[in-house]
Amino acid sequence: MNNAWARTICRLLIVLMAWTPFQYAQAGMIGTDQVVTHSSQADRTTVLNFLGRTDVTSQLQSFGLDASTAKDRVAAMTDEEVRYLAGRIDSMPAGASSSSGWIVVIIIVAVIWWVATKR
């Protein structure tokens, strides 16, 4: 009985291996300039997309800076400055980050603890 199960499983594995699609990967050499150009262009696009958001544009206008002027300044930045700024944009939290939410949670926990200990 055990030998029959082993033969069945082996046959099943052979069939499954035959049906497995084989994909051939092709590797090639790329130059450093291609990687650096692509990386810096992606970072510059990230910063420009960030400046194109409506909330960022309105904040810039409240500071007295036009969106087109800000985009011109990004175009004048070096690749290192753009990389730093894009890294800061990517590491920012998605929503608003404020400490007032934590203060409210701490107050609620303190009130619940106070009520529970006074009973």
C-alpha positions as CSV (number, residue, x, y, z in Angstrom):
1,M,0.0,0.0,0.0
2,N,2.8,2.4,0.9
3,N,4.7,1.6,-2.2
4,A,1.6,2.3,-4.4
5,W,1.3,5.7,-2.9
6,A,4.9,6.5,-3.5
7,R,4.6,5.5,-7.2
8,T,1.5,7.5,-7.6
9,I,3.0,10.6,-6.1
10,C,6.2,10.2,-8.2
11,R,4.1,9.9,-11.4
12,L,2.1,13.0,-10.4
13,L,5.3,15.0,-9.8
14,I,6.7,13.9,-13.1
15,V,3.6,15.1,-14.9
16,L,3.5,18.3,-13.1
17,M,7.2,19.0,-13.9
18,A,6.5,18.4,-17.5
19,W,3.7,20.9,-17.5
20,T,5.7,23.6,-15.7
21,P,6.5,26.4,-18.1
22,F,10.1,27.1,-18.5
23,Q,11.0,30.7,-19.0
24,Y,14.4,31.7,-20.2
25,A,15.9,34.8,-18.7
26,Q,18.2,36.9,-20.8
27,A,20.8,38.9,-18.9
28,G,22.8,41.8,-20.4
29,M,25.2,44.4,-19.3
30,I,24.0,47.9,-18.7
31,G,26.2,50.9,-18.2
32,T,26.3,53.0,-15.1
33,D,25.2,56.1,-17.0
34,Q,21.9,54.3,-17.9
35,V,21.2,53.5,-14.3
36,V,22.1,57.0,-13.0
37,T,20.1,58.7,-15.7
38,H,17.1,56.6,-15.0
39,S,17.3,57.1,-11.3
40,S,17.8,60.8,-11.4
41,Q,15.0,61.2,-13.9
42,A,12.6,59.2,-11.7
43,D,13.6,61.3,-8.7
44,R,13.0,64.5,-10.6
45,T,9.6,63.2,-11.7
46,T,8.7,62.3,-8.1
47,V,9.5,65.9,-7.0
48,L,7.6,67.5,-9.9
49,N,4.6,65.3,-9.3
50,F,4.6,66.3,-5.7
51,L,4.7,70.0,-6.7
52,G,1.8,69.4,-9.1
53,R,-0.6,68.4,-6.3
54,T,-3.3,70.9,-5.5
55,D,-2.6,71.1,-1.7
56,V,1.1,71.7,-2.3
57,T,0.4,74.3,-4.9
58,S,-2.0,76.2,-2.6
59,Q,0.6,76.0,0.2
60,L,3.3,77.4,-2.1
61,Q,1.0,80.2,-3.2
62,S,0.3,81.1,0.5
63,F,4.1,81.4,0.8
64,G,4.2,83.7,-2.2
65,L,5.8,81.2,-4.6
66,D,4.2,80.4,-8.0
67,A,4.1,76.7,-9.0
68,S,5.9,77.4,-12.3
69,T,8.7,79.1,-10.4
70,A,9.0,76.1,-8.1
71,K,9.2,73.8,-11.0
72,D,11.9,76.0,-12.6
73,R,13.8,75.8,-9.3
74,V,13.6,72.0,-9.3
75,A,14.9,72.0,-12.9
76,A,17.9,74.0,-11.7
77,M,18.7,71.6,-8.8
78,T,21.5,69.2,-8.9
79,D,20.9,65.5,-9.1
80,E,22.0,65.0,-5.5
81,E,19.6,67.7,-4.2
82,V,16.7,66.2,-6.1
83,R,17.6,62.7,-4.8
84,Y,17.6,64.0,-1.2
85,L,14.3,65.8,-1.7
86,A,12.7,62.8,-3.4
87,G,13.8,60.6,-0.5
88,R,12.3,62.9,1.9
89,I,9.0,62.9,0.0
90,D,8.9,59.1,-0.1
91,S,9.6,58.8,3.6
92,M,6.8,61.2,4.7
93,P,3.7,59.7,6.2
94,A,0.7,59.4,3.9
95,G,-1.7,61.2,6.2
96,A,-1.4,64.2,8.5
97,S,0.9,63.5,11.4
98,S,0.1,65.3,14.6
99,S,0.7,64.7,18.2
100,S,-2.7,65.9,19.3
101,G,-4.2,62.4,18.4
102,W,-1.8,60.7,20.8
103,I,-2.7,63.2,23.5
104,V,-6.4,62.5,23.2
105,V,-5.7,58.7,23.3
106,I,-3.6,59.2,26.5
107,I,-6.3,61.3,28.1
108,I,-9.0,58.7,27.3
109,V,-6.9,55.8,28.7
110,A,-6.2,57.9,31.8
111,V,-9.9,58.6,32.3
112,I,-10.8,54.9,31.8
113,W,-8.1,53.8,34.3
114,W,-9.2,56.4,36.8
115,V,-12.9,55.3,36.6
116,A,-11.8,51.6,36.8
117,T,-9.7,52.2,39.9
118,K,-12.3,54.3,41.8
119,R,-15.0,51.6,41.7
